[in-house]
Structures are given as structure tokens and as C-alpha cells.
């Protein structure tokens, strides 16, 4: 069966296997990296991961929308969202397969 998602536990297992860290150390490493990424994004800064892509925070303006269940129009409030822009190399590798 093919998995569709990779979890923190899976990432920690890869670090454990390939780099020789203990499972606890690998788990701590993953949690520390993701905590730092969250803090950076929450402060409004972007994260550039060379040869992978850029994570950034986008501001979305309020807009008119429609409830698909009832068909009623409504206003979708302004909000911030995380966006990902893959690097050119990653895009090319994904599209070549």
C-alpha cells in the first residue's frame, strides 16, 4: 500500500536510519525545526530552503463567496495563509517524471 503523507515520525525515522541519531534525538530535532519554522512564519517572515522552495505568509483580502451547500452569497473575511513556491530545480524534477 502506498502512503500519501509523510509524518513527523517518518521524518525522524529517516534521520535515525541515515544519520545515526537516536530516535529520541531525531524526534527532538524534527520538533525543533518545525517550531522554528512556525515562529518565523508567525512573525511574518518567509523561509527560503535552497534547492527546495520558499514558504511565505500571504495576506488575502476580503471577498465575496458563495456557500456551496445553500447557494447563499457571503463575505469571506480577510486572512493570512501560508504559501509555498517550489524552487526551479524542484519544479523541473517533478515535471520531468
The first five atom37 places (N, CA, C, CB, O) and aatype in JSON, in Angstrom:
{
  "aatype": [20, 20, 20, 20, 20, 20, 20, 20, 20, 20, 20, 20, 20, 20, 20, 20, 20, 20, 20, 20, 20, 20, 20, 20, 20, 20, 20, 20, 20, 20, 20, 20, 20, 20, 20, 20, 20, 20, 20, 20, 20, 20, 20, 20, 20, 20, 20, 20, 20, 20, 20, 20, 20, 20, 20, 20, 20, 20, 20, 20, 20, 20, 20, 20, 20, 20, 20, 20, 20, 20, 20, 20, 20, 20, 20, 20, 20, 20, 20, 20, 20, 20, 20, 20, 20, 20, 20, 20, 20, 20, 20, 20, 20, 20, 20, 20, 20],
  "atom_mask": [
    [1, 1, 1, 1, 1],
    [1, 1, 1, 1, 1],
    [1, 1, 1, 1, 1],
    [1, 1, 1, 1, 1],
    [1, 1, 1, 1, 1],
    [1, 1, 1, 1, 1],
    [1, 1, 1, 1, 1],
    [1, 1, 1, 1, 1],
    [1, 1, 1, 1, 1],
    [1, 1, 1, 1, 1],
    [1, 1, 1, 1, 1],
    [1, 1, 1, 1, 1],
    [1, 1, 1, 1, 1],
    [1, 1, 1, 1, 1],
    [1, 1, 1, 1, 1],
    [1, 1, 1, 1, 1],
    [1, 1, 1, 1, 1],
    [1, 1, 1, 1, 1],
    [1, 1, 1, 1, 1],
    [1, 1, 1, 1, 1],
    [1, 1, 1, 1, 1],
    [1, 1, 1, 1, 1],
    [1, 1, 1, 1, 1],
    [1, 1, 1, 1, 1],
    [1, 1, 1, 1, 1],
    [1, 1, 1, 1, 1],
    [1, 1, 1, 1, 1],
    [1, 1, 1, 1, 1],
    [1, 1, 1, 1, 1],
    [1, 1, 1, 1, 1],
    [1, 1, 1, 1, 1],
    [1, 1, 1, 1, 1],
    [1, 1, 1, 1, 1],
    [1, 1, 1, 1, 1],
    [1, 1, 1, 1, 1],
    [1, 1, 1, 1, 1],
    [1, 1, 1, 1, 1],
    [1, 1, 1, 1, 1],
    [1, 1, 1, 1, 1],
    [1, 1, 1, 1, 1],
    [1, 1, 1, 1, 1],
    [1, 1, 1, 1, 1],
    [1, 1, 1, 1, 1],
    [1, 1, 1, 1, 1],
    [1, 1, 1, 1, 1],
    [1, 1, 1, 1, 1],
    [1, 1, 1, 1, 1],
    [1, 1, 1, 1, 1],
    [1, 1, 1, 1, 1],
    [1, 1, 1, 1, 1],
    [1, 1, 1, 1, 1],
    [1, 1, 1, 1, 1],
    [1, 1, 1, 1, 1],
    [1, 1, 1, 1, 1],
    [1, 1, 1, 1, 1],
    [1, 1, 1, 1, 1],
    [1, 1, 1, 1, 1],
    [1, 1, 1, 1, 1],
    [1, 1, 1, 1, 1],
    [1, 1, 1, 1, 1],
    [1, 1, 1, 1, 1],
    [1, 1, 1, 1, 1],
    [1, 1, 1, 1, 1],
    [1, 1, 1, 1, 1],
    [1, 1, 1, 1, 1],
    [1, 1, 1, 1, 1],
    [1, 1, 1, 1, 1],
    [1, 1, 1, 1, 1],
    [1, 1, 1, 1, 1],
    [1, 1, 1, 1, 1],
    [1, 1, 1, 1, 1],
    [1, 1, 1, 1, 1],
    [1, 1, 1, 1, 1],
    [1, 1, 1, 1, 1],
    [1, 1, 1, 1, 1],
    [1, 1, 1, 1, 1],
    [1, 1, 1, 1, 1],
    [1, 1, 1, 1, 1],
    [1, 1, 1, 1, 1],
    [1, 1, 1, 1, 1],
    [1, 1, 1, 1, 1],
    [1, 1, 1, 1, 1],
    [1, 1, 1, 1, 1],
    [1, 1, 1, 1, 1],
    [1, 1, 1, 1, 1],
    [1, 1, 1, 1, 1],
    [1, 1, 1, 1, 1],
    [1, 1, 1, 1, 1],
    [1, 1, 1, 1, 1],
    [1, 1, 1, 1, 1],
    [1, 1, 1, 1, 1],
    [1, 1, 1, 1, 1],
    [1, 1, 1, 1, 1],
    [1, 1, 1, 1, 1],
    [1, 1, 1, 1, 1],
    [1, 1, 1, 1, 1],
    [1, 1, 1, 1, 1]
  ],
  "atom_positions": [
    [[0.84, -1.17, 0.0], [0.0, 0.0, 0.0], [0.9, 1.24, 0.0], [-0.96, -0.01, 1.22], [1.83, 1.34, 0.8]],
    [[0.6, 2.17, -0.9], [1.38, 3.39, -0.99], [0.82, 4.45, -0.06], [1.4, 3.9, -2.44], [-0.39, 4.71, -0.07]],
    [[1.68, 5.08, 0.74], [1.25, 6.13, 1.65], [1.19, 7.46, 0.91], [2.2, 6.23, 2.88], [2.0, 7.73, 0.02]],
    [[0.22, 8.27, 1.3], [0.08, 9.55, 0.63], [0.69, 10.7, 1.44], [-1.38, 9.82, 0.37], [0.88, 11.78, 0.89]],
    [[0.98, 10.48, 2.7], [1.54, 11.53, 3.54], [2.79, 11.03, 4.25], [0.51, 12.02, 4.56], [2.94, 9.84, 4.52]],
    [[3.69, 11.96, 4.55], [4.84, 11.63, 5.38], [4.64, 12.4, 6.69], [6.22, 12.0, 4.67], [4.3, 13.58, 6.68]],
    [[4.86, 11.73, 7.78], [4.6, 12.31, 9.1], [5.92, 12.7, 9.77], [3.81, 11.32, 9.99], [7.0, 12.39, 9.28]],
    [[5.8, 13.39, 10.9], [6.99, 13.74, 11.69], [7.72, 12.46, 12.11], [6.6, 14.58, 12.94], [8.95, 12.41, 12.11]],
    [[6.94, 11.45, 12.46], [7.54, 10.17, 12.88], [8.35, 9.56, 11.73], [6.43, 9.18, 13.34], [9.43, 9.02, 11.95]],
    [[7.82, 9.65, 10.49], [8.55, 9.14, 9.33], [9.84, 9.92, 9.11], [7.67, 9.22, 8.08], [10.88, 9.32, 8.81]],
    [[9.79, 11.24, 9.25], [10.99, 12.06, 9.09], [12.03, 11.7, 10.16], [10.64, 13.56, 9.18], [13.22, 11.58, 9.85]],
    [[11.59, 11.51, 11.39], [12.5, 11.14, 12.46], [13.13, 9.77, 12.18], [11.76, 11.11, 13.81], [14.31, 9.57, 12.48]],
    [[12.36, 8.86, 11.62], [12.89, 7.53, 11.3], [13.97, 7.62, 10.22], [11.75, 6.59, 10.83], [14.97, 6.9, 10.28]],
    [[13.77, 8.49, 9.24], [14.78, 8.68, 8.18], [16.07, 9.25, 8.77], [14.24, 9.61, 7.07], [17.16, 8.81, 8.42]],
    [[15.93, 10.23, 9.65], [17.11, 10.82, 10.3], [17.81, 9.77, 11.15], [16.71, 12.04, 11.17], [19.04, 9.71, 11.16]],
    [[17.05, 8.96, 11.85], [17.61, 7.89, 12.67], [18.4, 6.91, 11.8], [16.5, 7.15, 13.42], [19.51, 6.51, 12.15]],
    [[17.82, 6.51, 10.68], [18.43, 5.5, 9.82], [19.64, 6.04, 9.06], [17.4, 4.97, 8.83], [20.69, 5.4, 9.02]],
    [[19.49, 7.23, 8.45], [20.56, 7.74, 7.58], [21.67, 8.45, 8.32], [19.97, 8.66, 6.57], [22.81, 8.46, 7.87]],
    [[21.35, 9.06, 9.47], [22.36, 9.86, 10.16], [22.82, 9.25, 11.47], [21.83, 11.24, 10.41], [23.78, 9.72, 12.06]],
    [[22.13, 8.21, 11.93], [22.56, 7.52, 13.14], [22.14, 8.17, 14.45], [24.02, 7.38, 13.11], [22.6, 7.76, 15.52]],
    [[21.29, 9.18, 14.39], [20.78, 9.78, 15.62], [19.86, 8.78, 16.31], [20.02, 11.12, 15.34], [19.25, 7.93, 15.66]],
    [[19.76, 8.89, 17.64], [18.8, 8.05, 18.34], [17.39, 8.51, 17.94], [19.0, 8.13, 19.9], [17.21, 9.62, 17.45]],
    [[16.41, 7.66, 18.16], [15.03, 8.02, 17.8], [14.57, 9.24, 18.58], [14.09, 6.84, 18.06], [13.88, 10.11, 18.04]],
    [[14.94, 9.32, 19.84], [14.56, 10.46, 20.67], [15.21, 11.75, 20.16], [14.94, 10.22, 22.13], [14.56, 12.79, 20.08]],
    [[16.49, 11.68, 19.82], [17.2, 12.86, 19.31], [16.64, 13.29, 17.96], [18.71, 12.56, 19.17], [16.49, 14.49, 17.71]],
    [[16.32, 12.33, 17.11], [15.75, 12.65, 15.8], [14.39, 13.31, 15.96], [15.64, 11.39, 14.93], [14.06, 14.26, 15.24]],
    [[13.59, 12.81, 16.89], [12.28, 13.38, 17.15], [12.41, 14.81, 17.68], [11.49, 12.51, 18.15], [11.66, 15.71, 17.27]],
    [[13.35, 15.01, 18.59], [13.6, 16.35, 19.13], [14.07, 17.3, 18.04], [14.64, 16.29, 20.26], [13.65, 18.46, 18.0]],
    [[14.93, 16.83, 17.15], [15.42, 17.63, 16.04], [14.27, 18.08, 15.14], [16.45, 16.85, 15.23], [14.17, 19.25, 14.79]],
    [[13.41, 17.15, 14.76], [12.26, 17.46, 13.9], [11.36, 18.48, 14.58], [11.46, 16.18, 13.56], [10.95, 19.46, 13.95]],
    [[11.03, 18.27, 15.85], [10.16, 19.2, 16.57], [10.78, 20.58, 16.68], [9.84, 18.67, 17.96], [10.07, 21.59, 16.57]],
    [[12.09, 20.66, 16.89], [12.78, 21.94, 16.98], [12.75, 22.68, 15.65], [14.23, 21.73, 17.44], [12.5, 23.89, 15.62]],
    [[12.99, 21.97, 14.57], [12.97, 22.59, 13.24], [11.58, 23.13, 12.93], [13.41, 21.57, 12.15], [11.44, 24.26, 12.47]],
    [[10.54, 22.34, 13.16], [9.19, 22.79, 12.86], [8.75, 23.93, 13.78], [8.22, 21.64, 12.97], [8.02, 24.82, 13.34]],
    [[9.18, 23.91, 15.02], [8.86, 25.02, 15.93], [9.49, 26.32, 15.44], [9.33, 24.71, 17.36], [8.85, 27.37, 15.45]],
    [[10.74, 26.24, 15.01], [11.42, 27.42, 14.48], [10.74, 27.92, 13.21], [12.9, 27.11, 14.19], [10.61, 29.13, 13.0]],
    [[10.3, 27.01, 12.37], [9.6, 27.4, 11.14], [8.27, 28.09, 11.47], [9.34, 26.17, 10.23], [7.93, 29.11, 10.87]],
    [[7.53, 27.53, 12.43], [6.26, 28.15, 12.84], [6.47, 29.55, 13.37], [5.57, 27.29, 13.89], [5.75, 30.48, 13.0]],
    [[7.46, 29.72, 14.25], [7.73, 31.03, 14.83], [8.1, 32.04, 13.75], [8.85, 30.93, 15.86], [7.66, 33.19, 13.79]],
    [[8.9, 31.63, 12.78], [9.32, 32.51, 11.7], [8.11, 32.94, 10.87], [10.36, 31.83, 10.81], [7.96, 34.12, 10.56]],
    [[7.26, 31.99, 10.5], [6.08, 32.32, 9.69], [5.1, 33.19, 10.48], [5.38, 31.04, 9.21], [4.5, 34.1, 9.92]],
    [[4.94, 32.91, 11.76], [4.01, 33.69, 12.58], [4.49, 35.13, 12.74], [3.84, 33.04, 13.95], [3.67, 36.02, 12.97]],
    [[5.79, 35.37, 12.64], [6.31, 36.73, 12.72], [6.22, 37.45, 11.37], [7.76, 36.71, 13.21], [6.58, 38.62, 11.27]],
    [[5.73, 36.76, 10.35], [5.54, 37.37, 9.03], [6.72, 37.23, 8.09], [5.23, 38.79, 9.2], [6.67, 37.76, 6.98]],
    [[7.76, 36.56, 8.5], [8.94, 36.38, 7.65], [8.77, 35.14, 6.77], [10.22, 36.25, 8.51], [7.97, 34.25, 7.07]],
    [[9.53, 35.11, 5.68], [9.48, 33.93, 4.82], [10.67, 33.03, 5.12], [9.48, 34.35, 3.32], [11.66, 33.45, 5.73]],
    [[10.56, 31.79, 4.69], [11.61, 30.78, 4.9], [12.06, 30.3, 3.54], [11.1, 29.59, 5.79], [11.26, 29.78, 2.76]],
    [[13.34, 30.47, 3.25], [13.88, 30.01, 1.97], [14.74, 28.78, 2.22], [14.7, 31.13, 1.27], [15.74, 28.84, 2.93]],
    [[14.34, 27.67, 1.63], [15.08, 26.42, 1.73], [15.71, 26.16, 0.35], [14.14, 25.22, 2.17], [15.03, 25.79, -0.6]],
    [[17.02, 26.37, 0.27], [17.73, 26.26, -1.0], [17.52, 24.87, -1.61], [19.24, 26.55, -0.81], [17.57, 23.87, -0.9]],
    [[17.29, 24.83, -2.9], [17.03, 23.62, -3.69], [15.7, 22.96, -3.34], [18.16, 22.62, -3.5], [15.44, 21.84, -3.78]],
    [[14.86, 23.63, -2.55], [13.55, 23.09, -2.21], [12.44, 24.09, -2.53], [13.5, 22.7, -0.74], [11.56, 23.8, -3.33]],
    [[12.49, 25.26, -1.91], [11.47, 26.27, -2.19], [11.38, 27.3, -1.08], [10.13, 25.63, -2.39], [12.21, 27.32, -0.16]],
    [[10.37, 28.15, -1.18], [10.17, 29.23, -0.22], [8.78, 29.14, 0.38], [10.38, 30.59, -0.89], [7.79, 29.0, -0.34]],
    [[8.72, 29.22, 1.7], [7.45, 29.3, 2.42], [7.26, 30.74, 2.84], [7.43, 28.33, 3.67], [8.18, 31.37, 3.35]],
    [[6.07, 31.27, 2.61], [5.81, 32.66, 2.97], [4.38, 32.84, 3.44], [6.09, 33.58, 1.79], [3.54, 31.97, 3.26]],
    [[4.13, 33.99, 4.05], [2.79, 34.32, 4.52], [2.18, 35.3, 3.53], [2.82, 34.91, 5.97], [2.78, 36.34, 3.23]],
    [[1.0, 34.98, 3.03], [0.27, 35.85, 2.1], [-0.94, 36.42, 2.81], [-0.16, 35.09, 0.83], [-1.61, 35.74, 3.58]],
    [[-1.2, 37.69, 2.54], [-2.39, 38.33, 3.08], [-3.47, 38.27, 2.02], [-2.11, 39.81, 3.52], [-3.25, 38.67, 0.88]],
    [[-4.63, 37.76, 2.38], [-5.75, 37.68, 1.45], [-6.8, 38.71, 1.85], [-6.36, 36.25, 1.42], [-7.16, 38.81, 3.02]],
    [[-7.28, 39.46, 0.88], [-8.3, 40.48, 1.12], [-9.66, 39.84, 1.28], [-8.32, 41.5, -0.03], [-9.88, 38.7, 0.85]],
    [[-10.59, 40.55, 1.91], [-11.95, 40.01, 1.98], [-12.55, 39.95, 0.57], [-12.85, 40.89, 2.92], [-12.21, 40.77, -0.29]],
    [[-13.41, 38.99, 0.34], [-14.02, 38.83, -0.99], [-15.39, 38.21, -0.87], [-13.13, 37.97, -1.91], [-15.76, 37.66, 0.17]],
    [[-16.14, 38.31, -1.93], [-17.47, 37.72, -1.98], [-17.33, 36.24, -2.33], [-18.37, 38.45, -3.03], [-16.54, 35.87, -3.19]],
    [[-18.09, 35.42, -1.65], [-18.07, 33.99, -1.9], [-19.47, 33.44, -1.86], [-17.18, 33.27, -0.89], [-20.44, 34.18, -1.66]],
    [[-19.59, 32.14, -2.06], [-20.9, 31.5, -2.07], [-20.82, 30.22, -1.29], [-21.39, 31.24, -3.52], [-19.88, 29.43, -1.44]],
    [[-21.82, 30.0, -0.44], [-21.91, 28.75, 0.3], [-22.36, 27.67, -0.68], [-22.9, 28.87, 1.53], [-23.47, 27.75, -1.2]],
    [[-21.51, 26.67, -0.95], [-21.87, 25.67, -1.95], [-23.08, 24.81, -1.55], [-20.7, 24.77, -2.2], [-23.77, 24.27, -2.41]],
    [[-23.33, 24.7, -0.25], [-24.44, 23.88, 0.21], [-25.79, 24.59, -0.01], [-24.26, 23.53, 1.69], [-26.76, 23.99, -0.46]],
    [[-25.82, 25.89, 0.34], [-27.1, 26.62, 0.26], [-27.19, 27.56, -0.93], [-27.31, 27.4, 1.53], [-28.29, 27.95, -1.33]],
    [[-26.05, 27.93, -1.5], [-26.06, 28.87, -2.61], [-26.09, 30.33, -2.16], [-27.23, 28.6, -3.5], [-26.06, 31.22, -3.01]],
    [[-26.16, 30.59, -0.86], [-26.19, 31.95, -0.35], [-24.84, 32.63, -0.55], [-26.57, 31.96, 1.13], [-23.79, 32.01, -0.4]],
    [[-24.88, 33.93, -0.91], [-23.64, 34.68, -1.01], [-23.23, 35.15, 0.37], [-23.78, 35.88, -1.99], [-24.06, 35.38, 1.25]],
    [[-21.92, 35.28, 0.55], [-21.4, 35.69, 1.83], [-20.06, 36.38, 1.63], [-21.25, 34.49, 2.79], [-19.47, 36.28, 0.55]],
    [[-19.58, 37.07, 2.65], [-18.28, 37.7, 2.58], [-17.27, 36.82, 3.29], [-18.3, 39.13, 3.2], [-17.46, 36.44, 4.45]],
    [[-16.2, 36.49, 2.58], [-15.11, 35.73, 3.17], [-14.15, 36.75, 3.76], [-14.39, 34.78, 2.1], [-13.66, 37.63, 3.05]],
    [[-13.88, 36.65, 5.04], [-13.09, 37.66, 5.75], [-11.63, 37.66, 5.3], [-13.16, 37.43, 7.25], [-11.14, 36.68, 4.74]],
    [[-10.95, 38.79, 5.56], [-9.52, 38.84, 5.25], [-8.79, 37.88, 6.18], [-8.96, 40.29, 5.39], [-9.22, 37.64, 7.31]],
    [[-7.69, 37.36, 5.69], [-6.95, 36.39, 6.48], [-5.53, 36.26, 5.93], [-7.65, 35.02, 6.48], [-5.21, 36.8, 4.87]],
    [[-4.71, 35.56, 6.67], [-3.35, 35.26, 6.24], [-3.27, 33.76, 5.99], [-2.27, 35.72, 7.3], [-3.92, 32.97, 6.68]],
    [[-2.47, 33.38, 5.02], [-2.3, 31.97, 4.71], [-0.84, 31.7, 4.35], [-3.25, 31.55, 3.55], [-0.12, 32.6, 3.92]],
    [[-0.42, 30.49, 4.52], [0.95, 30.1, 4.17], [0.96, 29.64, 2.72], [1.48, 28.99, 5.12], [0.12, 28.85, 2.3]],
    [[1.94, 30.15, 1.97], [2.08, 29.74, 0.58], [3.45, 29.1, 0.4], [1.89, 30.95, -0.39], [4.4, 29.4, 1.13]],
    [[3.54, 28.22, -0.59], [4.8, 27.56, -0.9], [5.09, 27.75, -2.38], [4.75, 26.05, -0.54], [4.24, 27.49, -3.23]],
    [[6.3, 28.21, -2.67], [6.73, 28.34, -4.05], [7.94, 27.43, -4.23], [7.07, 29.84, -4.42], [9.0, 27.7, -3.67]],
    [[7.8, 26.37, -5.01], [8.92, 25.44, -5.18], [10.06, 26.09, -5.96], [8.46, 24.18, -5.9], [9.85, 26.99, -6.77]],
    [[11.28, 25.62, -5.7], [12.43, 26.13, -6.44], [12.35, 25.64, -7.88], [13.77, 25.66, -5.77], [11.64, 24.69, -8.2]],
    [[13.09, 26.31, -8.74], [13.1, 25.95, -10.15], [13.56, 24.5, -10.34], [14.01, 26.91, -10.94], [12.98, 23.76, -11.14]],
    [[14.6, 24.11, -9.62], [15.12, 22.75, -9.74], [14.11, 21.7, -9.31], [16.37, 22.59, -8.92], [13.96, 20.67, -9.96]],
    [[13.39, 21.96, -8.2], [12.37, 21.02, -7.73], [11.23, 20.92, -8.73], [11.83, 21.45, -6.35], [10.76, 19.83, -9.04]],
    [[10.79, 22.07, -9.24], [9.72, 22.08, -10.25], [10.11, 21.26, -11.47], [9.39, 23.51, -10.67], [9.32, 20.47, -11.98]],
    [[11.34, 21.46, -11.93], [11.81, 20.72, -13.12], [11.88, 19.22, -12.85], [13.2, 21.24, -13.55], [11.52, 18.42, -13.71]],
    [[12.35, 18.84, -11.65], [12.44, 17.4, -11.34], [11.06, 16.77, -11.23], [13.21, 17.19, -10.03], [10.87, 15.63, -11.67]],
    [[10.1, 17.48, -10.65], [8.75, 16.95, -10.53], [8.11, 16.79, -11.9], [7.88, 17.85, -9.65], [7.46, 15.79, -12.17]],
    [[8.31, 17.77, -12.77], [7.68, 17.75, -14.09], [8.38, 16.82, -15.08], [7.65, 19.14, -14.65], [7.79, 16.49, -16.11]],
    [[9.61, 16.4, -14.79], [10.31, 15.51, -15.7], [9.89, 14.05, -15.54], [11.79, 15.63, -15.49], [10.21, 13.22, -16.4]],
    [[9.19, 13.73, -14.45], [8.79, 12.34, -14.2], [7.42, 12.06, -14.72], [8.84, 12.02, -12.73], [6.93, 10.94, -14.6]]
  ]
}
